[in-house]
């Protein structure tokens, strides 16, 4: 028995619009996950972290910025065309 009461009419599935938005933002999500992986590896290495570990983090940061910039540019174009 659940103590949390949810209305029966509420759908838990994402709408088509939600899925389209996730699909559009997926490159940014993937870039952020890569950055997180690089940061975890760098932190976990501790004092043994190499120059290559730090370079991997910087590359991942640049990729997040590039994808963010691209998405922002695409949104401006779409909004400007409307």
N, C-alpha and C positions, 0 to 999 in steps of 0.2 A: 504494500500500500504506500502510495506516494503522499508526502505531506505538502508537496507543491501543487497548487491548483492551476492548471492551464486551461484556457478556453478551448473547447473542442473545435471551434472554427478556425483557429490559428494554424496556418500552414508553416511547418518548419523547413520546407524545401525552399531554396532560393528561386526567385523569379527569373524569367528569361533576361530581364534587364540587369539583374544582379550578376548573372553568369556572364553576360556580355562585358560588364564593367571589370569583372575579375580577369577575364580573358585579355582585355585591353591593358590591364595593369600587370599582367603576369611577368613581363620582362623585368620590371622593377622589383617585384617580389623575389624573383630568382636572383637578381643582382644583390639584393639585401641579404638573402640567405648565404650567398657566396662570401659576402663581407663578414657575416657572422661566423662562418666556418673559419675564415682566415684569422679573425680576431681570437677565436677560441684556441686555435693552434698556436698563435703567437703567445697568448697568455699562459697556456699550458706548458710551453717550452721553457718559460721562466728565464733564468740567466743563460740557458743554453740556446736561446733564440738567435737565429742567424740573420744576416743581412737579407737573405732570400725570404725569410719569414716576414720581415718588415716590408719588403718589396711587394710580397703577395697582398698584404693588407692595403698598401697604397694603391695598387692596381685595382683591387676590389672597390676601394673608395671612389676612385676615378670612374669606374664603370657605373656605380650607383648614381653619381652626379651626371654622367652622360645620359643615362637612361631617363633620369628625372627631367633633365633639360629637354630631351626629345619628347617625352610625354606632355610636358608643359607647352611646348611649341605646337604639338598636335592639337591640344585643347584650345589654344588661342586661335588656330586656324579654323577649327570646327565652330567655335563660338563666334568668330568673326564672319563666317560664311552664313550663319543663321540669321 
